[in-house]
Each structure stands twice: as structure tokens, then as C-alpha cells.
Amino acid sequence: MVQACLYQLIKASENSCVYAKENCNDQTFFKFTHYYFCQLDENWVILILLAPLLFFILFNFLARTVDDYLSPAVTFIAEYFKMSQTFAGVTLIAFANGVPDFFCAVLASQDDDGILIAVGSIFGSCLCMTTIVFGAVILFSGVIKAQKVPFIRDMLFNGVAIFLLMVFAYIGQINHYMAIGFCSLYGVYIVIVLANEKTIKKNEQLERINSEEERMEQEQKQLVSNMEEGEIGNQDIQNVDEELKKEFTKSNVESQKKPFEEMSVIQKIKYIYTTSLDIVRKFTIPASNQEKYDKTYAAIHQLVCPIIMITLLGSFSMEVFGIKLWIILEIFGILLFIYQLIFEIPIIIILIECVICSIIWSKSVIQVLIDFILLIQTITGVGYSYLGMTFLAFGNSTCDFFVNTKLASIGYGLMAMTGCFSGTIFNMLCGFGGALVRLTTIKSYPGIISFDLFRDPNSDSQTDIIIARMNNSIAYCVLVFSLMNIIMTCIVVINKKYKLTKNLAYYYFFVYFLFFIFITTLTVALSSIVSYIQDK
């Protein structure tokens, strides 16, 4: 029970360790609360020292797993099945990039209280993406000329998704059909994106045909002009991405050539850390593309991966027709191991295994993060929504920040801008929508869950009512700020005639700073009120 796991109640008990073990059992993967009150003996100094390190390791592992394994594998699968770039972008690629937010929402929403963590995580991350990350993209690009139809389309779907959730909050509950309808909006979004792509291609083809003769004349004139000026030959323009890859590869090779003895202390720690993580992932996640493919490792993965994944999922006791699931999977693994040694498993099967293993690793890391968030909430009494929209949202947005700013810095500002807003659509409709579908499915028909941000809960405890008001207020403020930001973005961009300059970057930084100060002040004030009431 969440309300029984309060810091004041734990401290008031005769034995804090025993009370925590009996009443704080909402952590799934790692019992941080038990460990803090029993093994650490409530040593907050050690907790403060370990918390940043834990967040760094988990978020770094998560980001590297997504970037090095999940995203490349999904991209290759999209190319293998000859998907269009747009269709792959709004389906597989969006899923690969949105896995952290997706699992944050689905795993956090274990109950009606956990859904507030999902609200904070998803919409806090979306707000961060459409302010901080978007502002950084504009800053790195210098000038971005937005496309009118795709921009309005993305703004419309962002606004509709937020508005619908505000309507659900006003109604006070969500049933199974409402959840499915909300999640299905992403299918509508995909259809509209594909229709827009088809229309744009037709228009470009018509423009190409109409201007063909004019271009030919210009080329002939340019050729004559160059010959007269004695210009011979032309220069090959290489792809910017290829150049960046060469530079990164070169720098990596040079750093690897440096002997371990000659490295500084920080470099040695970094080397040991990265090497350890790489070894763990190398033996537990299959290759993400043909370049990394190795026949021996592919065979080893067939034996190791089933056991590791079952362990991470905690499904050793699961049975199928009276037989342990891990035994069935290991038998298939042995057969695939023999097949791989004699012949070779098709690369597409290896890539699908890579996607599955990457997702399971991501799910496990996110679950550990959520377990730690629950410990922080127990100790501080800070609302679930605030913790979700700060710790989880910042961590999940870090990867998007570096990817989109890198795209912007090499000349792909429009692509980076589109990624900021289309990614938030996926996170809201599929991430939070998937969480709603999951919650309503496990409920008995008609699958109604509480999502009331306006009314007090049915409780005789004044403390419970105040805590609920605090969490609901923070969650509702996130929704309101998100909707206001989308509306203001539409007004500003249309007023600028879809031409975005560096000045706008500072505007978006200020918007998020204003939001963060407001929500933090509100959280501190409400937490103080809760503490005062509990002390009385």
C-alpha cells in the first residue's frame, strides 16, 4: 500500500527496517527502500553520493543500448522490408527512439498512483523536447525554414492529444474504449503522414517536369560559361554523415591505440566502465547490423540470451503446458546454436533477436529507475508527477538532445525539428496511450480506471487527500503548460512566416526555465503543507 509507505510512519514505528519490509513492497526489480532502511541504516550521505552515480550508469547504459543496438537494428529491418523513410520514421524509428519514454509510461502505471509518474515522465519529457531540445536545435541550425503542412499537422496532433487527456481528467475516469481510441490516434497520424508524403512527391514531380527545360537551358549556359573561363572538372561533394563517421572512427581508433598505462585516472575509469558495459552487451545482445555480425558470437547468443532475458523478466517460474518457459526457450536456443555452427541463421532473425534483447534490457533499466524514484518519493514526500517530470524526463530527453543537436549542427535542422515534435506525438499516443490500454485491460469490464485531477479521493484521511491534491495539481500543470506551449509555438512560427531564427531559441529556454521554477515552487509549497499536516 502506497499510503502506508510514508517516511513519517516509518520513523514513528518501533523498527524502521521491519516496517519498511512489511509496508513498502511496491518496488519490482530492486527493493531500494528495504536496502536504505535496513542495510544503509538511513545513511542519507551515502544515498546522496550513490544517487548521481546510479542515475548516470543507468541512463548511460540505456542511451548506449538504444543508440548502438536498438536503433541500428530497427533501421536495418526497415530497409530489409523496403519501408519508405517516412513510414519507417513514424513507426519503427519512432519506437526505437521512444523506447525509454514508452517503458517509463507502461511500467510506471502499475496502479492509479503510478499513472501520475507516467504523466510526469511522458509530458515532462515532451515539454523538455519542445522547449529545451527544440531551442537548442534552432541555436545550432542558425535558421530553420519550417514546412507549412507538416508543421501544422504535428502541432495539431500534439494539441489534440493533450486536450483529450485534459478532457479525460475532467471526466474523472478512462474506460477501455477511451484508452484504445486515444492510442489509435497514432494510426490516424501515420495515415495522414503517408498521404502528405504522397502529395508532396506528386507536387515535386510536377515541378520537376515543368522546370526540366528551364534547368537544361541553365546547365547549357553554365557549361558554356565554364568552358569560356577555362574551368575544368568539378569537385566531388561527400556526404556530411560519412565525413562525421570517418572522424569519429579515426578518433576512436586513436584513443584505443593509447596504452592503458599512459591514460589519466579519469580515462582509465572511463575505459574500464565502457569496456565492462560493452562486454555485458556484447554477450547478451546479438549484432545490430552486418558490420558487427560474427558467426561465433551469434552462436553463443543462442545459448546465453534466453537465460539472461528470462532472468531480467523474472519469469523463471512461468510455465507453458506444464513445462518451464526457460527450458523451452533453452531447447530452441540449443537447436539454433547447432544450426548456426553448421549453417548460418538469416541476418534478419539475428536482428529481430537484437531488437527483443535490447527492449528487455531497456525495460529492466527503466524498472530500476522507477524503483529508485519510489525510494526518493518515500523519503522526501515529493509528488510522483514532479519526480517523473524531472529525474525520468531529463534522463530520457538527454539522448534526443544530443542526436537532434548533432543533426542540426551538420545541416539537418528541419529533420531535427520534425523529430522534436513527431517524437512527442509517439510518446503521448503510444507511450501514455499504451499505459492506459494496459491499465484498463487488467481491470474487469468495462475496464474503468480513475484519472481525476479535479476532485478529491474518497478517503477519511486528510493526509491522503492533501497528497492526492498535490500530485494532481502538478500533473495538471504539466498538461496545461504543454498545451500552452504548443499554442504559443503555432502563433510564433506562423507569425515568423515559418522562418525560425536564433532569437527564438532563447525564448524557448526561458519558457522551460519559467515552467521549472513554477512547478518546483508549487511542489515545495505543497510538500511543506503535507509535512505540517502529518506532524500535527
N, C-alpha and C positions, 0 to 999 in steps of 0.2 A: 504494500500500500504506500502510495507516494506521500500522502499527508502524514503518515506515521514516521516517515524518514525525515524528520526535521532536526536541525542542529540543536535547537533548544531542548527538544525532547531527549535527544541522545545524551546531552550533557547532564540533564536532570536525572537520568537513570542511574541505578547503583553501579552498573558495569557497562561502560560505553561500548566495549567490544561485543559483548553478548547482545546488547540491544540492537546494535548495527547489523549483526548477523541475522537476527530474528525479523527485523523490520525493513532493512534496506536490501532487498533482493531483486531490484528492477534492472540490474546490470547483467547483460547477457554474456559477453565474452570474457571480461576480466572484472573481478569484484574489487574495484578501486576503493570503495567505501569501507569494505571489510579490512583491506590492507592498511588504509590510513588510520583507522581507529584501533586496530589490533597490532599489526607489525610495526608501523611507524609511531605508534603511541601519540597520535595527533601532533606530530612534529611538523609545523607549518613551514619552517625554514627549509627542510628537505623537500617539501612539496613545491615550494616556490622555485627551488633550484632545478627540480626534475621536470616541472611542467613545461617550460620553454623547450627543453631538450626533447621531451616526448612529442610535443607538437611538431617540432622541426623534423624529427625522424619519420614520423607517420605521414605528414604531408609531403615530405620529400620522396618517400617510398611510393606514395600514391601517385604523385605527379610523374615520376620517372617510369612507373609501371604503365601508366596511360600513354605517355609520350613514346616510350621505347618499344612497347609491345602491343597494347590495345589499338591505338590509332593507326600504326602502320599495317597491322593485320587486317583491320576493317577496311582500310583504303585498298589493300590488295584484293580483298574479297569483292569490293565494289567494282574494281577493274576486271576481275576474273569473270564476273557475271555481266560485264559490259553495261553497267548502270551509267546514266548520264551524270555529269558532275553535279548538277543541281539536285537531282533525285537522291544521289548518294550523300550530298551535303546536308539535306534536311532530314535524312533518315539515319544511315549508318554512322556518318562522320559526326553528326549532332549527338548521337548516342554515345560515341566514343569520348567526345569532349565533355559530355554532360554526365558521365558515369558517377563522379563524386557527388554532385548535387542530387542525382536521381536516387542513389542509395541512401544519402542523408535523409531524404524525404521518406522513402519507403521504410527504412529501418527505424527511424526516429518515431514514426507514427505507430507505435505498438499499442497505444491506447489514446483516449481523448486528451490526456495531458501531453503525451508525446507529440501529438499533432501540432502543438504550439512550437516545438523545436523545429518541426518541418517548415512551418510558416516563417519563422525567423531565418532559418538556413536558406530556403529557396528564395524568398523575396528580399532578404538581406543581400544575398549573392547577386540577384538580378539588379537591385538598386546600385550595388557596387559596380556591376558590369556597365550599366547605362550612365554612370556618372564618372567614377574614377578611371575605369578602363577606357571608356569612350573618350573622355577628356585627354587621356594620355595618347590615344590613337590620333586625335586631331593635332596634338602637340608635336608628335613625331612625324606626322604627314606634312604639316605646314598648311596645306589647303586640300580640302576634300570636296569634290563635286558629287553630291548625292544624286542617285537616280530617283526620279519622282515616284513612279509606280511602286517599285519595291520598298521604298522608304515608307510611303503611306500604308502599304499592305502590312508591313511589320509593326508599325505604330498602332494600327487598327487592332491587330490580333493581341498585342501586348495590353492595350487598353481594355479590350473586351474580356480578356482572361481575368484581369484584376477586378474589373467591375462585377463580373459574375460571382467572384468569391466574396465581394462585399455584400452582394445580394444574398448569397448563402448565409453569410454571417448575420444579416438582418433577420432572415427566416429563422435561424437558430439551429437548423439541422440539415443534414445531407443524406439522401437515400441513395440506393444502389444505382438507380436510373439517372439521377442528377450527376453522380460521380462518373458514370460511363459517358454521359453526354458531354461533360466537361473535358474528359480525356480524348474523346473522339474529335474534338475541335482541331486537334493536330492533324488528323486525316484530311479535314477540310483545308487546312493550311497547305498541306503537301499538294493537293489537287490544284489549288489556286497558284502555287509557285510554279508547278509544271505548265499550267495554262499560260501564265505570264511569260515563261521561258519560250514556249512555242510561239507566242505572239511577237516577242522581241526578235526571235530568229527570222520570222517571216518578214518583219519590217526591215531588218538588216539585209536580208536577201534582196528585197525590192530596192533598197537604197544602193546596194552593190550593183544591181543591173542598171539602174538609172544613171549611175555615175561612172560606169565602166568606160564609156567612150571618152568622157572628160579626163579620167585618170590616164588613159592610154596617150592622149594628146599631151598631157603634162609630162609623162615619162619620156616621150619622144623629144619634147622641148628640153628637158633636163639632160637627156643623153647628148643631144647636140651641143648644149651649153658646156657640158663637161669635156667633151672632145675638143671644143674650141679652146678651153682653158688648159688643156693638156693634162687633165686629171685621169689617172689610170688606176683601175681597180677600186675596190672598196673594202671596208673593214668589216670583219665578222663580229656581230654583237652577240655575246654569250649570255645565257640566261643568268639572272641575278642569283636565283636559288642555287644553281650549280656552283657559282663562284663562292657563295657562302659555305656550301657543303665542303668545297675544297679547302677553304680557310680553316673551317672547324676541324676537318680531318687532319690537316697539317699541324695545327696547334695541339691536337690530341696526341698525334704521333710523337711530336717533340717532347711533350710532357711525360709521355710514357718512357721515352729514352732516358730520362733523367734518373740516375741511380737513387735507390731509396736512402742511402747514407747521405747523399747531398741535399736531400729535401729538408725544408724547415720543419719545425714541430707541427705547425698548422697543416702544412702539405702532407706530412706523414699521417696525421689524424684523418684528414680528408681522404687520403689514398686507402687507408685501412677501412674506413667507413664505406666508401663507394665500392671497393673490391668485395667486401663482405656482402653487401646488398646484391651486387652483380652475381656473385656465386649462388646466393639463395634463389634468385630469379632464374638464373641460367639452368638450374637443375629442376625447377618446379614449373617453369613456363616454357612451352615449345617456341620455336623460332617464329618471328613475326613477318619474315619475308624470305625470299630465296637466297639473298646475300648472306643471311645469318644461318641458313639451313646447314645442319651437319647430320649425317646419317647415323653416327654412333649416338649422339645426344638425343636424336629423335627416337631411337630405340629405348634409351634409358628413360625418357619421359613417359613411355607407355607403362612402365612398371612403377615409377615414382609418383606421377601426377595423381592417379586415382586415390592412393592412400593419403597424400598430402591434402587434396581437396576435400575428401571426406572428413579429415581431421579439422580443417578450418571451418567446415559447415557444422561440425558437431553431430554428424549423422551416423556414427558407428553402430548405434542401436537400431537404426532403421532396417526394416525387413521387407522383402518382396517375395510373396508366395512362401513365407516361412524361412527364407534364406536371407542372411545378412547382405545388405546392399554392397558393402565394401568387398565382400567375397565375390559377388557377381562382377563388379567393376574390375577387380584384380584379375579375374579369369579372362575377361575381354582384353585387359592390358597385356597379359602374358601372350595371348594369341596375336595381338598386334605387334608385340615385341619380336616374336618369331617371324612374322610376316615382314617386318621392317628389315631384319637381318638377311633374309633370303631375297626378298624383292625390295620394294620401296613403297611406303604409304604415299598416296597422292598428296601434293603440297596443299591442296585446298582443305583436306582433312586435318593436316597439321595446323593450318591457320585457324580453323574453327576451334580446335583444341586450345590454341593460344588465346583466342577470344574468351573462351569459357574459363580458363585458368586465371586470366587477367581480371575478369569480372569477379571471380570468387575471392581473389586476393584483395581487390578494391573493396568489396563488401566487408571483408574481415577487418581491414584497416579502419573503415568508416565506423564499424561497430565498436571498435576500441575507443575511437574518438568520442562517440556518443556516451559510452560508459564513463569516460573521464569527465565529460560535460555534466553528467548526473552527479558526480562527486563534488564538482565545483558548485553546482546548484544547492546541494545539501549543506555545504559549509557556509556559503555566502548568502543563501536565500534569494539570490538574483533570479529574475524570471526566466523561464525556459526560452521564451521568444528572444530575449536580449542575448543570451548565450549562443543561441543558434545563429543570430544575425551578426555576431561579432567573430567568435572563435571559428565556427564552421564556415561562415560566409567568406571571411578573409582568406582562410586556407584554400577553399575551393576556387576562389577567384584568382589566386596567385598564378596558377598555370595559364589561365586565359589572359591575364595581364601580360605575361612575357611573350606568349605566342602572338597575340594581336599587335602589341607594340613592335615586335620584330617584323611582322608583315608590313606594318605602316612605315617603318624605317627604311625598308627596301623598295618602297613604291607601291605597295598594295593596300593603300589606305581605305579604299572603297570596300575591298574584301574584308578587311579588319572591322570596319564599321558595321557591315552586314552581319558579321559573326557576333558582334556585341548584342544585337537586337534579336536575331533569329535564334541565338543560343538561349536567350531568356524565355523565348516562346516555348522551346522544347522543355526547359526546366520547369516552367509553370504547368503546362498542359500534360506533359508525360511524367515529369518528376512528382510534382504535387498531385496531379490528377491520378497517377498510378498509386500514390499513397492512399488517396480517397477510395479508389476502387478496391484496394486491398482491405482497408478497414471495413467498408460496407459489405464486402463479400463474406468476411468471417462472422458477421452479425447474422442473426436469424432474420428471415424475410419480414419486412421489405428492406432490411439492411440499413437501418437509420442510425446515424452517429450524431453526436452533439457537436455543433460548430457555432456556438452562441457567444459572440463577442460583446453583446449589449446587455444581457440580463445576468443577474446573479445566480449561482448554482443553488440547487436545493440542498442546503446544509444548515445545521443548527450551530455550527462553529463560526464565530465571527472571523477567526483567523483564516479559515478556508475561503470565506467569501472575499476577504481582502486580498489574499494571494491570487484568487481567480481574477479579481478585478485588475490586479497589476499585470498579470500575463496577458489578459485580453486587451488591455489598453495599449500595451507595447505592440502586440500583434496587429491591432487595428491601425496604429500609427504607421507601421511599416507599409500596410496596404494603401493608406491614404497618401503617404509620401511617394510611393511608387506610381500611383495613378497621376498625381500632380506633376511628377517628373516627366511622364510620357506626354501629358497635355502641353507642358511648357516646352518640351523638345519639339513637338509639332509646330507650335507657334513660332519659336525661334528659327527653326530651319526653314519653314515656309517664308518667314519674313526676310530671311537672308537669301531667298531665292535658291535654296538648296546648295549654297556655297558656304562651307564651313571653314573658318579661319582660326588661328591660334588663340584669339581673344576668347572664343567660346570654351576652350579647354579650361581656362581659369574660372569661368562661370560654373562649369560642372564640378570642379574641385570644391568651390565654395558651397555649392548645393549639398554635396555629401558631408562636408565639414559641418554645415548648419544642422543637417539631419542627425549626425552622430552626436553633436553636443546636446541637441534637444532630447534625443532618446536616452542618452546617458544620464542627463539631469533628471528626467522623468523616472528612470529606473532607480536611481539613488534615493530620490524622494519617496517613492512608493515602498522601497525596501526598508527605509527608515521607519515608515509608518507601521509596516508589518512587524518589525522588531519591537517597536514600542508597545504594540498591542499584545504581542506574545509575552513580553516581560511583565505586563500587568496581569 
